[in-house]
Amino acid sequence: MSRVQCPICDTPMPASPVEYPDYPFCTKRCRVIDLGRWLREDYKVASREEASEDRSTPTSADEE
Ligand SMILES: [Zn+2]
């Protein structure tokens, strides 16, 4: 494992994280993009759970 690629834009990066404050991303921009993906995923999962919960709770969900 001597070569690392930026997970966002696939830019080959030297295996020396010291020079890259945003390692393993090549730039801050790529790090922000990754963070945005994470947040969106979180939001999606959360809202989906909320929706399904709302659906399976009509008035008396005690029977199941
Ligand atoms: Zn990148």
PDB file of the backbone (N, CA, C, O) and the ligand in Angstrom, with CONECT records:
HET     ZN  A 101       1
ATOM      1  N   MET A   1       0.833  -1.200   0.000  1.00  0.00           N
ATOM      2  CA  MET A   1       0.000   0.000   0.000  1.00  0.00           C
ATOM      3  C   MET A   1       0.865   1.247   0.000  1.00  0.00           C
ATOM      4  O   MET A   1       1.013   1.919   1.021  1.00  0.00           O
ATOM      5  N   SER A   2       1.424   1.540  -1.139  1.00  0.00           N
ATOM      6  CA  SER A   2       2.299   2.703  -1.190  1.00  0.00           C
ATOM      7  C   SER A   2       1.637   3.862  -1.927  1.00  0.00           C
ATOM      8  O   SER A   2       2.088   5.005  -1.858  1.00  0.00           O
ATOM      9  N   ARG A   3       0.548   3.537  -2.638  1.00  0.00           N
ATOM     10  CA  ARG A   3      -0.111   4.613  -3.370  1.00  0.00           C
ATOM     11  C   ARG A   3      -1.536   4.794  -2.891  1.00  0.00           C
ATOM     12  O   ARG A   3      -2.262   3.830  -2.647  1.00  0.00           O
ATOM     13  N   VAL A   4      -1.910   6.031  -2.765  1.00  0.00           N
ATOM     14  CA  VAL A   4      -3.253   6.361  -2.301  1.00  0.00           C
ATOM     15  C   VAL A   4      -3.908   7.266  -3.324  1.00  0.00           C
ATOM     16  O   VAL A   4      -3.260   8.133  -3.911  1.00  0.00           O
ATOM     17  N   GLN A   5      -5.178   7.059  -3.527  1.00  0.00           N
ATOM     18  CA  GLN A   5      -5.910   7.942  -4.427  1.00  0.00           C
ATOM     19  C   GLN A   5      -6.962   8.710  -3.647  1.00  0.00           C
ATOM     20  O   GLN A   5      -7.556   8.205  -2.694  1.00  0.00           O
ATOM     21  N   CYS A   6      -7.168   9.916  -4.069  1.00  0.00           N
ATOM     22  CA  CYS A   6      -8.246  10.686  -3.469  1.00  0.00           C
ATOM     23  C   CYS A   6      -9.557   9.976  -3.777  1.00  0.00           C
ATOM     24  O   CYS A   6      -9.864   9.740  -4.946  1.00  0.00           O
ATOM     25  N   PRO A   7     -10.332   9.632  -2.766  1.00  0.00           N
ATOM     26  CA  PRO A   7     -11.565   8.875  -2.980  1.00  0.00           C
ATOM     27  C   PRO A   7     -12.611   9.649  -3.760  1.00  0.00           C
ATOM     28  O   PRO A   7     -13.583   9.064  -4.237  1.00  0.00           O
ATOM     29  N   ILE A   8     -12.432  10.941  -3.897  1.00  0.00           N
ATOM     30  CA  ILE A   8     -13.424  11.765  -4.582  1.00  0.00           C
ATOM     31  C   ILE A   8     -13.080  11.938  -6.048  1.00  0.00           C
ATOM     32  O   ILE A   8     -13.928  11.699  -6.908  1.00  0.00           O
ATOM     33  N   CYS A   9     -11.870  12.344  -6.353  1.00  0.00           N
ATOM     34  CA  CYS A   9     -11.528  12.655  -7.737  1.00  0.00           C
ATOM     35  C   CYS A   9     -10.454  11.716  -8.289  1.00  0.00           C
ATOM     36  O   CYS A   9     -10.002  11.885  -9.422  1.00  0.00           O
ATOM     37  N   ASP A  10     -10.045  10.725  -7.487  1.00  0.00           N
ATOM     38  CA  ASP A  10      -9.104   9.703  -7.951  1.00  0.00           C
ATOM     39  C   ASP A  10      -7.731  10.267  -8.291  1.00  0.00           C
ATOM     40  O   ASP A  10      -6.973   9.658  -9.046  1.00  0.00           O
ATOM     41  N   THR A  11      -7.423  11.396  -7.751  1.00  0.00           N
ATOM     42  CA  THR A  11      -6.093  11.935  -7.965  1.00  0.00           C
ATOM     43  C   THR A  11      -5.080  11.111  -7.182  1.00  0.00           C
ATOM     44  O   THR A  11      -5.215  10.942  -5.970  1.00  0.00           O
ATOM     45  N   PRO A  12      -4.078  10.606  -7.865  1.00  0.00           N
ATOM     46  CA  PRO A  12      -3.058   9.834  -7.159  1.00  0.00           C
ATOM     47  C   PRO A  12      -2.334  10.700  -6.141  1.00  0.00           C
ATOM     48  O   PRO A  12      -1.957  11.838  -6.424  1.00  0.00           O
ATOM     49  N   MET A  13      -2.149  10.146  -4.964  1.00  0.00           N
ATOM     50  CA  MET A  13      -1.497  10.929  -3.926  1.00  0.00           C
ATOM     51  C   MET A  13      -0.327  10.157  -3.360  1.00  0.00           C
ATOM     52  O   MET A  13      -0.386   8.936  -3.214  1.00  0.00           O
ATOM     53  N   PRO A  14       0.720  10.863  -3.047  1.00  0.00           N
ATOM     54  CA  PRO A  14       1.860  10.224  -2.399  1.00  0.00           C
ATOM     55  C   PRO A  14       1.471   9.795  -0.992  1.00  0.00           C
ATOM     56  O   PRO A  14       0.639  10.428  -0.342  1.00  0.00           O
ATOM     57  N   ALA A  15       2.067   8.739  -0.546  1.00  0.00           N
ATOM     58  CA  ALA A  15       1.716   8.223   0.778  1.00  0.00           C
ATOM     59  C   ALA A  15       2.430   8.996   1.864  1.00  0.00           C
ATOM     60  O   ALA A  15       3.165   8.432   2.675  1.00  0.00           O
ATOM     61  N   SER A  16       2.203  10.293   1.864  1.00  0.00           N
ATOM     62  CA  SER A  16       2.804  11.104   2.913  1.00  0.00           C
ATOM     63  C   SER A  16       1.787  12.102   3.440  1.00  0.00           C
ATOM     64  O   SER A  16       1.802  13.279   3.081  1.00  0.00           O
ATOM     65  N   PRO A  17       0.921  11.619   4.281  1.00  0.00           N
ATOM     66  CA  PRO A  17      -0.201  12.425   4.795  1.00  0.00           C
ATOM     67  C   PRO A  17       0.247  13.716   5.446  1.00  0.00           C
ATOM     68  O   PRO A  17      -0.536  14.659   5.561  1.00  0.00           O
ATOM     69  N   VAL A  18       1.484  13.766   5.867  1.00  0.00           N
ATOM     70  CA  VAL A  18       1.962  14.943   6.592  1.00  0.00           C
ATOM     71  C   VAL A  18       1.784  16.212   5.756  1.00  0.00           C
ATOM     72  O   VAL A  18       1.485  17.283   6.283  1.00  0.00           O
ATOM     73  N   GLU A  19       1.976  16.067   4.436  1.00  0.00           N
ATOM     74  CA  GLU A  19       1.884  17.254   3.597  1.00  0.00           C
ATOM     75  C   GLU A  19       0.444  17.585   3.205  1.00  0.00           C
ATOM     76  O   GLU A  19       0.174  18.599   2.562  1.00  0.00           O
ATOM     77  N   TYR A  20      -0.475  16.701   3.609  1.00  0.00           N
ATOM     78  CA  TYR A  20      -1.855  16.917   3.216  1.00  0.00           C
ATOM     79  C   TYR A  20      -2.767  16.992   4.436  1.00  0.00           C
ATOM     80  O   TYR A  20      -3.156  15.968   4.998  1.00  0.00           O
ATOM     81  N   PRO A  21      -3.095  18.188   4.827  1.00  0.00           N
ATOM     82  CA  PRO A  21      -3.974  18.357   5.999  1.00  0.00           C
ATOM     83  C   PRO A  21      -5.344  17.735   5.766  1.00  0.00           C
ATOM     84  O   PRO A  21      -6.059  17.424   6.718  1.00  0.00           O
ATOM     85  N   ASP A  22      -5.707  17.555   4.506  1.00  0.00           N
ATOM     86  CA  ASP A  22      -7.025  17.006   4.209  1.00  0.00           C
ATOM     87  C   ASP A  22      -6.954  15.546   3.783  1.00  0.00           C
ATOM     88  O   ASP A  22      -7.912  14.996   3.240  1.00  0.00           O
ATOM     89  N   TYR A  23      -5.809  14.928   4.036  1.00  0.00           N
ATOM     90  CA  TYR A  23      -5.631  13.518   3.731  1.00  0.00           C
ATOM     91  C   TYR A  23      -6.772  12.694   4.313  1.00  0.00           C
ATOM     92  O   TYR A  23      -7.191  12.983   5.434  1.00  0.00           O
ATOM     93  N   PRO A  24      -7.304  11.682   3.620  1.00  0.00           N
ATOM     94  CA  PRO A  24      -6.830  11.178   2.330  1.00  0.00           C
ATOM     95  C   PRO A  24      -7.396  11.899   1.122  1.00  0.00           C
ATOM     96  O   PRO A  24      -7.347  11.373   0.010  1.00  0.00           O
ATOM     97  N   PHE A  25      -7.922  13.075   1.316  1.00  0.00           N
ATOM     98  CA  PHE A  25      -8.419  13.837   0.182  1.00  0.00           C
ATOM     99  C   PHE A  25      -7.337  14.786  -0.303  1.00  0.00           C
ATOM    100  O   PHE A  25      -6.530  15.286   0.481  1.00  0.00           O
ATOM    101  N   CYS A  26      -7.333  15.030  -1.621  1.00  0.00           N
ATOM    102  CA  CYS A  26      -6.231  15.814  -2.170  1.00  0.00           C
ATOM    103  C   CYS A  26      -6.383  17.284  -1.807  1.00  0.00           C
ATOM    104  O   CYS A  26      -5.393  17.998  -1.642  1.00  0.00           O
ATOM    105  N   THR A  27      -7.608  17.724  -1.686  1.00  0.00           N
ATOM    106  CA  THR A  27      -7.833  19.131  -1.353  1.00  0.00           C
ATOM    107  C   THR A  27      -8.986  19.256  -0.370  1.00  0.00           C
ATOM    108  O   THR A  27      -9.728  18.305  -0.122  1.00  0.00           O
ATOM    109  N   LYS A  28      -9.110  20.424   0.167  1.00  0.00           N
ATOM    110  CA  LYS A  28     -10.216  20.672   1.089  1.00  0.00           C
ATOM    111  C   LYS A  28     -11.554  20.503   0.370  1.00  0.00           C
ATOM    112  O   LYS A  28     -12.545  20.065   0.953  1.00  0.00           O
ATOM    113  N   ARG A  29     -11.549  20.856  -0.892  1.00  0.00           N
ATOM    114  CA  ARG A  29     -12.774  20.760  -1.669  1.00  0.00           C
ATOM    115  C   ARG A  29     -13.291  19.324  -1.711  1.00  0.00           C
ATOM    116  O   ARG A  29     -14.481  19.065  -1.530  1.00  0.00           O
ATOM    117  N   CYS A  30     -12.361  18.399  -1.954  1.00  0.00           N
ATOM    118  CA  CYS A  30     -12.758  17.003  -2.019  1.00  0.00           C
ATOM    119  C   CYS A  30     -13.249  16.526  -0.657  1.00  0.00           C
ATOM    120  O   CYS A  30     -14.180  15.725  -0.569  1.00  0.00           O
ATOM    121  N   ARG A  31     -12.632  17.011   0.378  1.00  0.00           N
ATOM    122  CA  ARG A  31     -13.057  16.610   1.717  1.00  0.00           C
ATOM    123  C   ARG A  31     -14.477  17.108   1.990  1.00  0.00           C
ATOM    124  O   ARG A  31     -15.294  16.403   2.584  1.00  0.00           O
ATOM    125  N   VAL A  32     -14.751  18.324   1.549  1.00  0.00           N
ATOM    126  CA  VAL A  32     -16.085  18.890   1.752  1.00  0.00           C
ATOM    127  C   VAL A  32     -17.118  18.091   0.960  1.00  0.00           C
ATOM    128  O   VAL A  32     -18.224  17.839   1.439  1.00  0.00           O
ATOM    129  N   ILE A  33     -16.745  17.699  -0.249  1.00  0.00           N
ATOM    130  CA  ILE A  33     -17.663  16.904  -1.064  1.00  0.00           C
ATOM    131  C   ILE A  33     -17.998  15.610  -0.359  1.00  0.00           C
ATOM    132  O   ILE A  33     -19.158  15.204  -0.299  1.00  0.00           O
ATOM    133  N   ASP A  34     -16.963  14.956   0.182  1.00  0.00           N
ATOM    134  CA  ASP A  34     -17.185  13.702   0.884  1.00  0.00           C
ATOM    135  C   ASP A  34     -18.072  13.919   2.099  1.00  0.00           C
ATOM    136  O   ASP A  34     -18.974  13.128   2.376  1.00  0.00           O
ATOM    137  N   LEU A  35     -17.807  14.981   2.808  1.00  0.00           N
ATOM    138  CA  LEU A  35     -18.608  15.289   3.990  1.00  0.00           C
ATOM    139  C   LEU A  35     -20.062  15.512   3.585  1.00  0.00           C
ATOM    140  O   LEU A  35     -20.984  15.045   4.254  1.00  0.00           O
ATOM    141  N   GLY A  36     -20.252  16.226   2.491  1.00  0.00           N
ATOM    142  CA  GLY A  36     -21.603  16.475   2.010  1.00  0.00           C
ATOM    143  C   GLY A  36     -22.322  15.179   1.690  1.00  0.00           C
ATOM    144  O   GLY A  36     -23.516  15.039   1.954  1.00  0.00           O
ATOM    145  N   ARG A  37     -21.586  14.228   1.119  1.00  0.00           N
ATOM    146  CA  ARG A  37     -22.212  12.941   0.815  1.00  0.00           C
ATOM    147  C   ARG A  37     -22.672  12.257   2.086  1.00  0.00           C
ATOM    148  O   ARG A  37     -23.773  11.713   2.174  1.00  0.00           O
ATOM    149  N   TRP A  38     -21.792  12.307   3.059  1.00  0.00           N
ATOM    150  CA  TRP A  38     -22.128  11.676   4.348  1.00  0.00           C
ATOM    151  C   TRP A  38     -23.390  12.292   4.930  1.00  0.00           C
ATOM    152  O   TRP A  38     -24.310  11.585   5.343  1.00  0.00           O
ATOM    153  N   LEU A  39     -23.420  13.589   4.955  1.00  0.00           N
ATOM    154  CA  LEU A  39     -24.558  14.265   5.559  1.00  0.00           C
ATOM    155  C   LEU A  39     -25.834  13.946   4.801  1.00  0.00           C
ATOM    156  O   LEU A  39     -26.895  13.749   5.394  1.00  0.00           O
ATOM    157  N   ARG A  40     -25.717  13.898   3.500  1.00  0.00           N
ATOM    158  CA  ARG A  40     -26.914  13.608   2.713  1.00  0.00           C
ATOM    159  C   ARG A  40     -27.403  12.192   2.982  1.00  0.00           C
ATOM    160  O   ARG A  40     -28.602  11.947   3.111  1.00  0.00           O
ATOM    161  N   GLU A  41     -26.449  11.260   3.065  1.00  0.00           N
ATOM    162  CA  GLU A  41     -26.817   9.877   3.366  1.00  0.00           C
ATOM    163  C   GLU A  41     -27.534   9.805   4.708  1.00  0.00           C
ATOM    164  O   GLU A  41     -28.573   9.160   4.845  1.00  0.00           O
ATOM    165  N   ASP A  42     -26.961  10.471   5.677  1.00  0.00           N
ATOM    166  CA  ASP A  42     -27.569  10.481   7.005  1.00  0.00           C
ATOM    167  C   ASP A  42     -28.995  11.005   6.939  1.00  0.00           C
ATOM    168  O   ASP A  42     -29.928  10.430   7.499  1.00  0.00           O
ATOM    169  N   TYR A  43     -29.119  12.100   6.242  1.00  0.00           N
ATOM    170  CA  TYR A  43     -30.427  12.742   6.160  1.00  0.00           C
ATOM    171  C   TYR A  43     -31.423  11.810   5.476  1.00  0.00           C
ATOM    172  O   TYR A  43     -32.572  11.693   5.901  1.00  0.00           O
ATOM    173  N   LYS A  44     -30.970  11.150   4.412  1.00  0.00           N
ATOM    174  CA  LYS A  44     -31.844  10.257   3.662  1.00  0.00           C
ATOM    175  C   LYS A  44     -32.330   9.111   4.538  1.00  0.00           C
ATOM    176  O   LYS A  44     -33.521   8.804   4.591  1.00  0.00           O
ATOM    177  N   VAL A  45     -31.382   8.489   5.220  1.00  0.00           N
ATOM    178  CA  VAL A  45     -31.733   7.352   6.078  1.00  0.00           C
ATOM    179  C   VAL A  45     -32.692   7.792   7.173  1.00  0.00           C
ATOM    180  O   VAL A  45     -33.691   7.129   7.455  1.00  0.00           O
ATOM    181  N   ALA A  46     -32.372   8.908   7.773  1.00  0.00           N
ATOM    182  CA  ALA A  46     -33.189   9.388   8.884  1.00  0.00           C
ATOM    183  C   ALA A  46     -34.612   9.684   8.429  1.00  0.00           C
ATOM    184  O   ALA A  46     -35.575   9.281   9.081  1.00  0.00           O
ATOM    185  N   SER A  47     -34.738  10.389   7.307  1.00  0.00           N
ATOM    186  CA  SER A  47     -36.072  10.776   6.867  1.00  0.00           C
ATOM    187  C   SER A  47     -36.848   9.545   6.402  1.00  0.00           C
ATOM    188  O   SER A  47     -38.071   9.492   6.534  1.00  0.00           O
ATOM    189  N   ARG A  48     -36.139   8.563   5.861  1.00  0.00           N
ATOM    190  CA  ARG A  48     -36.821   7.359   5.407  1.00  0.00           C
ATOM    191  C   ARG A  48     -37.378   6.595   6.613  1.00  0.00           C
ATOM    192  O   ARG A  48     -38.512   6.117   6.596  1.00  0.00           O
ATOM    193  N   GLU A  49     -36.564   6.494   7.642  1.00  0.00           N
ATOM    194  CA  GLU A  49     -37.013   5.796   8.837  1.00  0.00           C
ATOM    195  C   GLU A  49     -38.231   6.492   9.436  1.00  0.00           C
ATOM    196  O   GLU A  49     -39.200   5.863   9.861  1.00  0.00           O
ATOM    197  N   GLU A  50     -38.138   7.779   9.448  1.00  0.00           N
ATOM    198  CA  GLU A  50     -39.230   8.550  10.009  1.00  0.00           C
ATOM    199  C   GLU A  50     -40.522   8.289   9.241  1.00  0.00           C
ATOM    200  O   GLU A  50     -41.593   8.119   9.824  1.00  0.00           O
ATOM    201  N   ALA A  51     -40.389   8.263   7.912  1.00  0.00           N
ATOM    202  CA  ALA A  51     -41.560   8.074   7.077  1.00  0.00           C
ATOM    203  C   ALA A  51     -42.172   6.698   7.300  1.00  0.00           C
ATOM    204  O   ALA A  51     -43.388   6.572   7.450  1.00  0.00           O
ATOM    205  N   SER A  52     -41.333   5.665   7.322  1.00  0.00           N
ATOM    206  CA  SER A  52     -41.869   4.313   7.474  1.00  0.00           C
ATOM    207  C   SER A  52     -42.475   4.137   8.864  1.00  0.00           C
ATOM    208  O   SER A  52     -43.462   3.422   9.035  1.00  0.00           O
ATOM    209  N   GLU A  53     -41.892   4.775   9.822  1.00  0.00           N
ATOM    210  CA  GLU A  53     -42.430   4.674  11.172  1.00  0.00           C
ATOM    211  C   GLU A  53     -43.808   5.334  11.234  1.00  0.00           C
ATOM    212  O   GLU A  53     -44.738   4.853  11.881  1.00  0.00           O
ATOM    213  N   ASP A  54     -43.882   6.428  10.545  1.00  0.00           N
ATOM    214  CA  ASP A  54     -45.137   7.159  10.536  1.00  0.00           C
ATOM    215  C   ASP A  54     -46.234   6.328   9.875  1.00  0.00           C
ATOM    216  O   ASP A  54     -47.405   6.415  10.243  1.00  0.00           O
ATOM    217  N   ARG A  55     -45.830   5.513   8.881  1.00  0.00           N
ATOM    218  CA  ARG A  55     -46.796   4.725   8.136  1.00  0.00           C
ATOM    219  C   ARG A  55     -47.303   3.542   8.967  1.00  0.00           C
ATOM    220  O   ARG A  55     -48.479   3.185   8.912  1.00  0.00           O
ATOM    221  N   SER A  56     -46.379   2.936   9.744  1.00  0.00           N
ATOM    222  CA  SER A  56     -46.749   1.736  10.469  1.00  0.00           C
ATOM    223  C   SER A  56     -47.309   2.073  11.848  1.00  0.00           C
ATOM    224  O   SER A  56     -47.362   1.226  12.740  1.00  0.00           O
ATOM    225  N   THR A  57     -47.716   3.301  11.998  1.00  0.00           N
ATOM    226  CA  THR A  57     -48.302   3.679  13.291  1.00  0.00           C
ATOM    227  C   THR A  57     -49.601   4.444  13.048  1.00  0.00           C
ATOM    228  O   THR A  57     -49.671   5.655  13.263  1.00  0.00           O
ATOM    229  N   PRO A  58     -50.623   3.726  12.600  1.00  0.00           N
ATOM    230  CA  PRO A  58     -51.903   4.382  12.307  1.00  0.00           C
ATOM    231  C   PRO A  58     -52.561   4.874  13.594  1.00  0.00           C
ATOM    232  O   PRO A  58     -52.588   6.076  13.861  1.00  0.00           O
ATOM    233  N   THR A  59     -53.072   3.978  14.364  1.00  0.00           N
ATOM    234  CA  THR A  59     -53.662   4.364  15.647  1.00  0.00           C
ATOM    235  C   THR A  59     -53.325   3.313  16.704  1.00  0.00           C
ATOM    236  O   THR A  59     -52.972   3.636  17.838  1.00  0.00           O
ATOM    237  N   SER A  60     -53.445   2.024  16.295  1.00  0.00           N
ATOM    238  CA  SER A  60     -53.136   0.973  17.266  1.00  0.00           C
ATOM    239  C   SER A  60     -52.166  -0.022  16.665  1.00  0.00           C
ATOM    240  O   SER A  60     -52.593  -1.034  16.109  1.00  0.00           O
ATOM    241  N   ALA A  61     -50.880   0.237  16.761  1.00  0.00           N
ATOM    242  CA  ALA A  61     -49.865  -0.662  16.238  1.00  0.00           C
ATOM    243  C   ALA A  61     -49.455  -1.663  17.313  1.00  0.00           C
ATOM    244  O   ALA A  61     -48.353  -2.211  17.280  1.00  0.00           O
ATOM    245  N   ASP A  62     -50.316  -1.882  18.222  1.00  0.00           N
ATOM    246  CA  ASP A  62     -50.023  -2.762  19.350  1.00  0.00           C
ATOM    247  C   ASP A  62     -50.230  -4.221  18.971  1.00  0.00           C
ATOM    248  O   ASP A  62     -49.652  -5.112  19.593  1.00  0.00           O
ATOM    249  N   GLU A  63     -51.049  -4.471  17.957  1.00  0.00           N
ATOM    250  CA  GLU A  63     -51.394  -5.841  17.590  1.00  0.00           C
ATOM    251  C   GLU A  63     -50.205  -6.604  17.058  1.00  0.00           C
ATOM    252  O   GLU A  63     -50.101  -7.816  17.246  1.00  0.00           O
ATOM    253  N   GLU A  64     -49.292  -5.886  16.381  1.00  0.00           N
ATOM    254  CA  GLU A  64     -48.140  -6.563  15.817  1.00  0.00           C
ATOM    255  C   GLU A  64     -46.990  -6.518  16.771  1.00  0.00           C
ATOM    256  O   GLU A  64     -45.917  -7.042  16.470  1.00  0.00           O
TER     257      GLU A  64
HETATM  258 ZN    ZN A 101      -9.551  14.944  -4.775  1.00  0.00          ZN2+
END
